[in-house]
């Protein structure tokens, strides 16, 4: 089975761990508009290397979408690189027109909730097959207007970031049980600079919206279009820049700003321990959300309204404090699952060169990365009742991070830097 025939690699998720594809016979894919045709489907009977594993694939994401069906295994090919055997889910019943490549911790796989052991998901199988040294990969999403980004398995591209690559420990509520890619966020501020050409604008003249003792666990979720933070952080930010809360097309309340904000270079600054800051230009936080090709209007009835990229986390629903694509586009991120570490640096938008470096096995294997001094441990955001991660569903349902109902699909080129 070839990727080009059946699989979509446009949607990737560093929070979810299961890779799955749609079956062409599902009610969704059989719909009048044939929504699955763009990304492709998988037909088991057409593959001579298909192997059935079990009928316990059943995943639901926090936006209510999901898929149910079988676990199977088959060959998996990306370009000229082949994995002889990879386990994945087949969505015989699905509410997502596009499948998903899950590359998170194996302990978050669906089958672990029914007492079955974790299996080798994509990056783990790459290590087992000798394609890469370590279960580690780096991600460069590029800016909001870019049609593609890059995920580099087993390596780092030093041409895609600026400054130092700084390393944080992954946060977990249980010792030794790493299931989610969470780090400690220690600050949120707004730069008063509006003239920086590169969108950095961090000249020391900032308004701080977080308390000095903030130590909030946040999920880095590449499958989430937006970022979600608690009210005590977003409310003063909204007041400072002029955000309006109003109904979205589904009738739920969301945060909006005038679309003209996209021309602003004023950045929002995210801090992680004392040394690491990522600045996000305002232009990366203003998203179109059209209905019938029309933008909504601000309350004045004249000004075009755009969705703001940092939303208030709904305290009444299950979910975590999440830094999604609206944050991650401005960061170059290395996920080192073998060592339970995440390294970040300021991204270099629209870089046209490459400087590939291989990630080695073992502690300190990420080239050029330096551990932050005295990393802050999270004191909030790790439990369900305060916006922590959501691994225990109800009625046999596992909820994992995937993104919002308006998921912005970004094409991602998958690259191996192998042995």
VODRENLUM-320819 format. One record per residue (C-alpha): residue in three letters; chain; x, y, z. Coordinates in steps of 0.001 Angstrom, whole numbers, plus 500000, padded with zeros to 6 digits. Layout:
N
 gupa nupa     c1     c2     c3
  ALA    A      X      Y      Z
...
This chain:
419
 gupa nupa     c1     c2     c3
  UNK    A 500000 500000 500000
  UNK    A 501409 503393 499006
  UNK    A 500720 506640 500861
  UNK    A 499861 508394 497618
  UNK    A 497066 505920 496930
  UNK    A 495230 505820 500196
  UNK    A 496605 507982 502979
  UNK    A 496437 511644 503821
  UNK    A 499556 513110 505404
  UNK    A 498241 516684 505432
  UNK    A 496880 516440 508935
  UNK    A 499252 515523 511722
  UNK    A 498853 515488 515448
  UNK    A 501566 515535 518082
  UNK    A 498934 515114 520786
  UNK    A 497053 512138 519406
  UNK    A 498957 508871 519015
  UNK    A 496857 506775 516628
  UNK    A 497185 506987 512875
  UNK    A 493911 506249 511112
  UNK    A 492322 506469 507668
  UNK    A 488778 506512 506330
  UNK    A 487148 503544 504629
  UNK    A 485405 504444 501336
  UNK    A 482261 502612 502488
  UNK    A 481598 504928 505459
  UNK    A 478412 506982 505380
  UNK    A 480514 510136 505487
  UNK    A 482653 509194 502493
  UNK    A 479587 508018 500552
  UNK    A 477963 511434 500959
  UNK    A 476792 513439 497982
  UNK    A 479817 515753 498003
  UNK    A 482268 512810 498388
  UNK    A 484195 514663 501114
  UNK    A 486865 511977 501529
  UNK    A 488016 512029 497903
  UNK    A 490465 514875 498477
  UNK    A 492521 513096 501142
  UNK    A 491901 509528 499998
  UNK    A 490593 506366 501603
  UNK    A 491845 502881 502412
  UNK    A 490180 499701 501116
  UNK    A 491485 496638 502932
  UNK    A 490436 494230 500191
  UNK    A 492653 496043 497688
  UNK    A 495818 495404 499701
  UNK    A 497588 492052 499588
  UNK    A 499606 492992 502706
  UNK    A 496639 494024 504888
  UNK    A 496365 492262 508261
  UNK    A 493385 492526 510610
  UNK    A 494215 493148 514278
  UNK    A 490960 493893 516141
  UNK    A 487664 495775 516134
  UNK    A 488404 498073 519086
  UNK    A 489441 501234 517267
  UNK    A 487155 503953 518653
  UNK    A 488434 507497 519072
  UNK    A 486648 510751 519901
  UNK    A 488295 514165 519883
  UNK    A 487433 517131 522069
  UNK    A 485564 518848 519239
  UNK    A 483139 515899 519126
  UNK    A 484469 514393 515904
  UNK    A 485988 510951 515703
  UNK    A 486136 507553 514050
  UNK    A 485273 503932 514834
  UNK    A 486269 500683 513210
  UNK    A 489123 498199 513144
  UNK    A 492778 498163 513939
  UNK    A 494859 496752 511111
  UNK    A 498444 496754 509884
  UNK    A 499976 497191 506465
  UNK    A 503047 498581 504755
  UNK    A 503405 502353 505038
  UNK    A 505354 504306 502453
  UNK    A 506365 507972 502459
  UNK    A 508303 508926 499361
  UNK    A 511022 506293 498985
  UNK    A 510921 505236 502647
  UNK    A 508919 502174 503619
  UNK    A 507825 500746 506958
  UNK    A 507085 497078 506373
  UNK    A 504432 496956 509064
  UNK    A 502522 499758 510814
  UNK    A 499411 499449 512967
  UNK    A 496645 501974 512255
  UNK    A 492899 502446 512566
  UNK    A 490340 502154 509792
  UNK    A 487357 504472 510181
  UNK    A 484361 502486 508944
  UNK    A 482268 505060 510783
  UNK    A 483714 508568 510841
  UNK    A 482860 512234 511203
  UNK    A 486206 513457 509836
  UNK    A 486677 513629 506076
  UNK    A 490436 513432 506520
  UNK    A 492410 510843 508439
  UNK    A 495102 511689 510925
  UNK    A 498745 510815 511509
  UNK    A 499189 510451 515277
  UNK    A 502736 510886 516566
  UNK    A 502245 511418 520304
  UNK    A 503099 509169 523237
  UNK    A 502179 505523 522678
  UNK    A 500511 505411 526110
  UNK    A 497754 507651 524698
  UNK    A 496714 505132 522055
  UNK    A 493070 504099 522055
  UNK    A 493656 500425 522737
  UNK    A 495467 501108 526016
  UNK    A 492168 502165 527636
  UNK    A 490764 498644 527251
  UNK    A 493736 497078 528970
  UNK    A 495767 496250 525877
  UNK    A 499441 497178 525707
  UNK    A 500630 500117 523644
  UNK    A 501721 499313 520115
  UNK    A 504443 500874 517972
  UNK    A 502925 503994 516474
  UNK    A 504615 505806 513596
  UNK    A 507712 507341 515256
  UNK    A 508245 504316 517529
  UNK    A 508101 502002 514514
  UNK    A 510591 504206 512702
  UNK    A 513045 503624 515538
  UNK    A 512322 499891 515566
  UNK    A 512960 499705 511821
  UNK    A 516234 501595 512140
  UNK    A 515056 504602 510150
  UNK    A 515854 507089 512935
  UNK    A 517983 506945 516097
  UNK    A 515439 508143 518623
  UNK    A 511708 508760 519043
  UNK    A 512132 512445 518345
  UNK    A 511082 514836 515612
  UNK    A 511005 518546 514891
  UNK    A 508199 520638 513468
  UNK    A 508167 523841 511435
  UNK    A 504687 525012 510449
  UNK    A 505753 528306 508836
  UNK    A 503436 531312 508757
  UNK    A 499681 531541 508304
  UNK    A 499947 532151 504552
  UNK    A 502357 529302 503842
  UNK    A 500804 526294 502040
  UNK    A 503166 523781 503665
  UNK    A 505405 523166 506638
  UNK    A 507827 520399 507558
  UNK    A 508021 517593 510095
  UNK    A 511509 516162 510324
  UNK    A 511705 512727 511936
  UNK    A 515012 512073 513684
  UNK    A 516505 515463 513016
  UNK    A 516617 519236 513426
  UNK    A 516816 521885 510717
  UNK    A 518925 524673 512196
  UNK    A 518070 526977 509279
  UNK    A 514436 527117 510365
  UNK    A 514873 528903 513704
  UNK    A 516559 531917 515269
  UNK    A 518498 532181 518505
  UNK    A 518923 529313 520946
  UNK    A 517016 526065 520980
  UNK    A 516027 525751 524660
  UNK    A 514806 522572 526333
  UNK    A 511958 522101 528825
  UNK    A 510890 518943 530660
  UNK    A 507531 517430 529700
  UNK    A 505000 517820 532513
  UNK    A 502935 514894 533749
  UNK    A 500539 514400 536690
  UNK    A 501794 510854 537276
  UNK    A 505432 509989 537850
  UNK    A 506824 508001 534945
  UNK    A 503545 508002 532978
  UNK    A 504007 510309 530039
  UNK    A 500917 510553 527866
  UNK    A 500709 514167 526740
  UNK    A 503102 516764 525375
  UNK    A 502738 519428 528049
  UNK    A 505188 522082 529240
  UNK    A 505001 524798 531892
  UNK    A 503943 528245 530705
  UNK    A 505095 530994 533059
  UNK    A 503987 534219 531392
  UNK    A 501742 535970 528865
  UNK    A 502364 539556 527813
  UNK    A 501739 542032 525019
  UNK    A 504508 544082 523466
  UNK    A 503741 547766 522984
  UNK    A 506014 547849 519923
  UNK    A 504065 548028 516655
  UNK    A 506847 548735 514200
  UNK    A 509048 545646 514274
  UNK    A 509581 544384 510733
  UNK    A 510071 540771 511811
  UNK    A 507142 540723 514206
  UNK    A 509363 540198 517226
  UNK    A 508809 543571 518863
  UNK    A 510196 542409 522194
  UNK    A 511904 545636 523270
  UNK    A 511155 545360 526967
  UNK    A 508107 547646 526773
  UNK    A 505462 545033 527525
  UNK    A 502228 544643 529455
  UNK    A 502210 541507 531585
  UNK    A 498872 539692 531950
  UNK    A 499996 536788 534123
  UNK    A 500913 536660 537779
  UNK    A 504571 536338 538677
  UNK    A 504008 532834 540039
  UNK    A 502214 531448 536982
  UNK    A 503165 527795 536415
  UNK    A 500484 526540 534059
  UNK    A 500718 523201 532254
  UNK    A 499835 523722 528579
  UNK    A 499426 521157 525840
  UNK    A 501374 521698 522614
  UNK    A 498841 520380 520108
  UNK    A 499591 520561 516395
  UNK    A 496075 519300 515679
  UNK    A 494417 522313 517281
  UNK    A 493920 525309 515021
  UNK    A 493491 527718 517939
  UNK    A 495018 528170 521379
  UNK    A 492925 527962 524575
  UNK    A 493895 529556 527875
  UNK    A 492039 530286 531146
  UNK    A 489923 533377 531588
  UNK    A 492294 535051 534035
  UNK    A 494904 535192 531259
  UNK    A 492809 535988 528192
  UNK    A 490432 538558 529706
  UNK    A 493073 541276 530296
  UNK    A 494599 540487 526906
  UNK    A 491207 540923 525252
  UNK    A 490668 544220 527031
  UNK    A 494082 545514 525978
  UNK    A 493731 544852 522247
  UNK    A 489965 545245 521814
  UNK    A 488644 541708 521380
  UNK    A 484864 541261 521030
  UNK    A 482992 538163 522226
  UNK    A 480168 537268 519839
  UNK    A 478407 534193 518380
  UNK    A 480207 532058 515816
  UNK    A 478328 530420 512899
  UNK    A 477287 527569 515212
  UNK    A 475849 529950 517777
  UNK    A 478613 529519 520351
  UNK    A 480461 532515 521752
  UNK    A 483993 533093 520477
  UNK    A 486548 535896 520496
  UNK    A 486744 538090 517376
  UNK    A 488795 541065 516223
  UNK    A 488567 543330 513171
  UNK    A 490288 541637 510228
  UNK    A 492412 544768 509840
  UNK    A 494389 543554 512880
  UNK    A 496182 541239 510460
  UNK    A 498334 544166 509336
  UNK    A 499612 544753 512879
  UNK    A 503073 543533 513868
  UNK    A 502360 543917 517600
  UNK    A 503186 540537 519145
  UNK    A 501904 538521 522053
  UNK    A 504745 537020 524087
  UNK    A 504595 533553 525685
  UNK    A 507135 532754 528415
  UNK    A 508386 529356 529591
  UNK    A 510686 529523 532613
  UNK    A 513009 532516 532753
  UNK    A 515013 532054 529562
  UNK    A 512560 530958 526892
  UNK    A 510156 533335 525171
  UNK    A 508245 532884 521928
  UNK    A 506758 535978 520318
  UNK    A 503679 535568 518137
  UNK    A 502936 538433 515717
  UNK    A 499365 539700 515777
  UNK    A 499119 538821 512079
  UNK    A 499432 535127 513021
  UNK    A 496493 535396 515432
  UNK    A 493848 536705 513036
  UNK    A 491998 533975 511133
  UNK    A 489305 534127 508491
  UNK    A 486123 532206 509323
  UNK    A 483720 532457 506443
  UNK    A 480153 531246 505991
  UNK    A 479055 530975 502342
  UNK    A 482289 532781 501452
  UNK    A 481352 535741 503623
  UNK    A 483102 537026 506717
  UNK    A 481019 537827 509785
  UNK    A 480730 541454 510860
  UNK    A 481714 543156 514060
  UNK    A 478841 544601 516156
  UNK    A 478956 547839 514124
  UNK    A 477575 545833 511179
  UNK    A 480248 547200 508836
  UNK    A 483692 545977 509915
  UNK    A 484778 542492 508808
  UNK    A 485321 540188 511798
  UNK    A 488035 537558 512065
  UNK    A 488468 534811 514640
  UNK    A 491108 535574 517267
  UNK    A 493724 532862 517637
  UNK    A 493690 532767 521461
  UNK    A 490338 531701 522857
  UNK    A 489121 531297 526421
  UNK    A 489147 527671 527516
  UNK    A 485592 526599 528222
  UNK    A 485591 525606 531874
  UNK    A 482381 523630 531384
  UNK    A 483851 521150 528904
  UNK    A 486579 518570 529161
  UNK    A 489833 519847 527801
  UNK    A 493241 521253 528514
  UNK    A 494957 524580 528302
  UNK    A 496266 524299 524761
  UNK    A 498785 526068 522572
  UNK    A 497710 525124 519073
  UNK    A 498795 526183 515617
  UNK    A 498269 529891 516286
  UNK    A 501182 529610 518731
  UNK    A 503160 526809 517115
  UNK    A 503591 528593 513789
  UNK    A 505859 531074 515561
  UNK    A 507936 528393 517266
  UNK    A 510348 525788 515987
  UNK    A 509618 522792 518195
  UNK    A 511531 519569 518817
  UNK    A 509556 516793 520510
  UNK    A 511948 514338 522179
  UNK    A 509626 511618 523442
  UNK    A 512432 509235 524378
  UNK    A 513796 511713 526912
  UNK    A 510497 513430 527785
  UNK    A 511730 516833 526709
  UNK    A 510542 519574 524352
  UNK    A 512901 522146 522864
  UNK    A 511733 525417 521320
  UNK    A 513151 528433 519553
  UNK    A 511741 531401 517657
  UNK    A 510831 530269 514150
  UNK    A 512367 531734 511024
  UNK    A 509376 532365 508772
  UNK    A 509683 531441 505088
  UNK    A 513239 530112 505400
  UNK    A 514487 528893 502029
  UNK    A 517623 527026 503107
  UNK    A 518196 523875 505147
  UNK    A 520798 522876 507726
  UNK    A 519890 519336 508758
  UNK    A 521382 517817 511883
  UNK    A 520715 514309 513150
  UNK    A 519213 513676 516585
  UNK    A 521337 511135 518446
  UNK    A 520101 508492 520832
  UNK    A 520154 509241 524547
  UNK    A 520078 512275 526793
  UNK    A 521336 515428 525128
  UNK    A 520872 513980 521667
  UNK    A 519107 517013 520175
  UNK    A 521835 518998 518377
  UNK    A 522247 522586 519510
  UNK    A 519680 522322 522302
  UNK    A 520417 523657 525781
  UNK    A 518389 522942 528907
  UNK    A 516813 525985 530550
  UNK    A 518214 526758 533974
  UNK    A 515925 525919 536892
  UNK    A 512893 524847 534833
  UNK    A 509578 525593 536525
  UNK    A 507354 522650 537429
  UNK    A 503657 523090 536700
  UNK    A 501451 523796 539717
  UNK    A 498166 524050 537789
  UNK    A 496594 522667 534638
  UNK    A 497429 519013 535194
  UNK    A 494112 517810 536632
  UNK    A 490762 517485 534850
  UNK    A 488931 519994 537035
  UNK    A 491358 522812 536251
  UNK    A 491813 522340 532539
  UNK    A 494176 519414 532614
  UNK    A 494476 516610 530133
  UNK    A 491518 514405 529391
  UNK    A 492547 510781 529165
  UNK    A 489650 509160 530991
  UNK    A 486481 509349 528962
  UNK    A 483026 508037 529801
  UNK    A 481068 505129 528360
  UNK    A 484163 503698 526753
  UNK    A 485046 506947 525019
  UNK    A 488591 508258 524875
  UNK    A 488913 511980 524255
  UNK    A 492177 513278 522909
  UNK    A 493325 516607 521560
  UNK    A 492735 517092 517858
  UNK    A 491625 520619 517181
  UNK    A 488578 522733 516625
  UNK    A 485706 522245 514248
  UNK    A 487338 524761 511934
  UNK    A 490566 522788 511668
  UNK    A 492911 524672 509346
  UNK    A 494640 522006 507277
  UNK    A 498290 522668 506622
  UNK    A 500204 520486 504199
  UNK    A 503206 518970 505929
  UNK    A 506184 517474 504146
  UNK    A 507468 514470 506095
  UNK    A 511229 514036 506028
  UNK    A 513437 511345 507554
  UNK    A 516943 512024 508777
  UNK    A 518000 508442 509256
  UNK    A 520934 506369 510266
